[in-house]
Structure formats: structure tokens, C-alpha cells
Amino acid sequence: MSEEGFIKIDLNEVEDGSDPIPPGLQKVRVKAAFKKHKEGSEYPYIDVRLSPLEAGAKYDNRILFLTLSFHPQALWNMSSS
């Protein structure tokens, strides 16, 4: 495949101005969860929005995103127990 016409952008040294949340286990609050289904996709997914609770004051307004797929080969499964 030819790379002619493509724009190459190196984002390795780019910073977004915010610190990452410290590594480790973090308590979070679920702000919202939506079941969605992309057009053309066979399986739906759940789009979850979270906010950290104890990471520190500078992270209070941070929104974390989690996507959970209903695909049978996904790394998580729901149970009805």
C-alpha cells in the first residue's frame, strides 16, 4: 500500500497539559452508562462515563471513559447471577 497522500504526524512528544491519574486502584463514581450500537456492527456496547473519587482535588473534574463490548470474544462477560 502506497503512503503517498497520507500525512504523517508524530504525537510521541505531544502533551495535552494534564497529568495522568496516578497508577493503582482508584475508587470511581459511575456518572452515566449508555447502551449503544454502531451502524454496521453486529454487537452493541456499553459506553460508561466515570469520575475519580480519591485521586486528588486536581482530578475532580476528570471524566474517564470505559467501553464494554457485547462481542462473545470480549474480555468480560455479563452474568445474571
N, C-alpha and C positions, 0 to 999 in steps of 0.2 A: 504494500500500500504506500503510495507516494505521500510525503508530508508537505508537498507544495500547496500553498494556500492556507496552511494552518499557522496560527500564531502561537509561539512557544512563550510561556510565562513561568518563571521560576519563583515560587512562593515560599521557598525554604527559609529565607531570611526576613520574611514579612511578619510583623507583629500587629495584632489587632488592637493593642492598647489596653487589654485587660489581662489580669493574671488568671491562670487556670485554678480551678478549685483544688485545694490540697489533696494529694493522693490518700487513699484509705477509705474506710467505710464512712458513709455520710448519711445522716438522717435527712429525709426529704419529705415534702408535702406534695401530694398529687393535686395540681391546680386544675387539670382538665384531662379528659380522655375521650377520644372520638374514634368510632369505628369508621374506616374509610375503605374505598375500593377504587383503585386506579382503573381508568378505562383501558381495556385491553388486557388486564391482568386477571388471571384465573382466581387468585386468592385475595381476600380482604386483609386489612391490617388494622392495628390499634395504634393511634398516634397519641402518646402520653406526654403531658407537659408537667414538669416538676419544679419545685423551688427548694434550695438547700435550707436547712433549719439551723445548723450549728457550725457552719463553715466560717463564720465571722461576719461582722457588720458590712464589710465591703462587698460581700456576695449576696446580700439580702434581696437585691432586685434581679439576680441572675435567674434565667429560665433554662432548665435542662430539658432536652428532648430525648425521648425513647420511642422506638418503633418496634412493635411486636407483630410478627407475621403469622398468619394462619396457615402458611405453607406446611405440609406434613413433614418436610425435612428441616423445619426451623429448629433452632437450638433450644426452644422452650415449648412446652405443651400445656394447654389448659386442662384441668380436670374438674369433674363435677362432684367430687367427694366432699 
